[in-house]
Amino acid sequence: MKPRDYTQILAELRSAYAARAPKSAALNERAQRVQVDGGSHALRLMQPFPPRIAAASGAWVTDEDGHRILDFWQGHLANILGHNPEVVTTALSQAFADGSGLQTGFTERYQVEVAELLCERTGAERVRFTTSGTLSTMYAILLARAFTGRDEVLKVGGGWHGAQPWALKGIGFHREQGYQHIETAGLPPAVCEEVVVMRFNDPQMLRDHFRKYGDRIACFIVEPFMGAGGYMPATRDYLQTARELATQYGAVLIFDEVIAGFRFRAGNTGALYGVQPDLATFGKIIGGGMPVAAVTGRADIMNLAGRPGGSRVKFSGGTYSGHPASMLASRTMLRYLVEHEAEIYPRLAALGDRIRRLLEDVFAQEGFYARCTGWGNDALPGSSIFMLHFPYQEGHPLDAPDDVFNPAVCDVTLNGDVLQLALLLEDVHMMHAHGAASTAHTETDLDFLEVACRNVARRLKQL
Ligand SMILES: Cc1ncc(COP(=O)(O)O)c(C=O)c1O
């Protein structure tokens, strides 16, 4: 395939989309008057406007205009059991009916129970809760810097750990700079220098960097399964090398499992690699649909945030941290996943396999060379996650973020804005050609997806 100009195609898709969604359009107009860009999470603010969701259940959402849309974004990958799963809504309804659930400003038993579950299922010794994955990675890095007394933070290019100071370098791919650039105005210059960007799945680059600068490195933060950076698992060698180097040089290894945690098993993903990090961060799935995140890890590091350690790390506030309804949802979700682990994860992997195959095959049959990332590997037996790409050259490896987000390698407009809009016109929602199966998706849903993809491919050929 060759690079293509999508200006006209996008204009046609946008106009068809706008024509079918007047209520979402009207809400968007109101939103534009009072919210920056009309909403609070940039990823969700597509052009010409996002569908405004009125109801969500299982695999499907319904927008304000009454379209039932098959959803693979699933709560920004939080909803592993689908939207509003009964097991969680029943527990919450019961609590509200009993007159509990909203903020108390005390600590309830749920917190203890969720922390116990997290320790059991992730090998952590201590847990502290917060309300977003972003805060959890910020606190984990703060802990690592305090523990080591060092400044340098290693992350990988394409790695998204939320918008916090030490994570705002090397997220989006730039044609000239690759991942060696700062993502925001307003950062203290020292922070920009302290963050060093490595290439994902490149153990040699890590070795070289540690050999030269090992005594400066506070931590290496990495996702065992790369999320926003392209939906690709770390290789076993990469994580094992990271573990060995961090131990050898006294740096803290942080696994950001905000996406990966409880996605591939009822516990941490590091365990599938046989690699225990010093700290790990969790979010999304563990909240059961509520805003819960956690930093977990070694007691000697985590205790720096505690009173006996002298509160050296001010990871101690958060009005809504450990919120009762959130913790109840979390406990319910984690218990459910643990109890049903043997059925849930193989089923999710099978759905993921079918989706990835289906996407590649349908587009290939219609003349588009398409490849998915999101497959498992020798450590990660199966995966419910997928991202579709359109590489220009057949056989190009898609092992790292710079492979899939480099516009010279893959058609990033096609799998970005174009596909998202074209699929919505077929009542299917993915975020820029990526998403995940939930247990609520059925084979019939995937048949629906297949027809939708075929229609999209044919439409794009004609435009
Ligand atoms: C790997 C990873 N870490 C951290 C975050 C930030 O989490 P939150 O959006 O809950 O702040 C995200 C969000 O998508 C993520 O994917």
The ligand as an SDF file (V2000), in Angstrom:
LIG
                    3D

 16 16  0  0  0  0  0  0  0  0999 V2000
   -0.1800    1.9960   31.2920 C   0  0  0  0  0  0  0  0  0  0  0  0
   -0.9240    3.1690   31.8360 C   0  0  0  0  0  0  0  0  0  0  0  0
   -0.4490    3.7980   32.9220 N   0  0  0  0  0  0  0  0  0  0  0  0
   -1.0820    4.8570   33.4700 C   0  0  0  0  0  0  0  0  0  0  0  0
   -2.2430    5.3270   32.9150 C   0  0  0  0  0  0  0  0  0  0  0  0
   -2.9410    6.4980   33.5210 C   0  0  0  0  0  0  0  0  0  0  0  0
   -4.0810    6.0450   34.1780 O   0  0  0  0  0  0  0  0  0  0  0  0
   -5.3150    7.0340   34.4360 P   0  0  0  0  0  0  0  0  0  0  0  0
   -5.8960    7.3560   33.1130 O   0  0  0  0  0  0  0  0  0  0  0  0
   -6.2310    6.2030   35.2990 O   0  0  0  0  0  0  0  0  0  0  0  0
   -4.7960    8.2040   35.1530 O   0  0  0  0  0  0  0  0  0  0  0  0
   -2.7810    4.7090   31.7910 C   0  0  0  0  0  0  0  0  0  0  0  0
   -4.0430    5.1970   31.1930 C   0  0  0  0  0  0  0  0  0  0  0  0
   -4.5250    4.7850   30.1810 O   0  0  0  0  0  0  0  0  0  0  0  0
   -2.0990    3.6100   31.2340 C   0  0  0  0  0  0  0  0  0  0  0  0
   -2.5470    2.9970   30.1310 O   0  0  0  0  0  0  0  0  0  0  0  0
  1  2  1  0
  2  3  1  0
  2 15  2  0
  3  4  2  0
  4  5  1  0
  5  6  1  0
  5 12  2  0
  6  7  1  0
  7  8  1  0
  8  9  2  0
  8 10  1  0
  8 11  1  0
 12 13  1  0
 12 15  1  0
 13 14  2  0
 15 16  1  0
M  END
$$$$
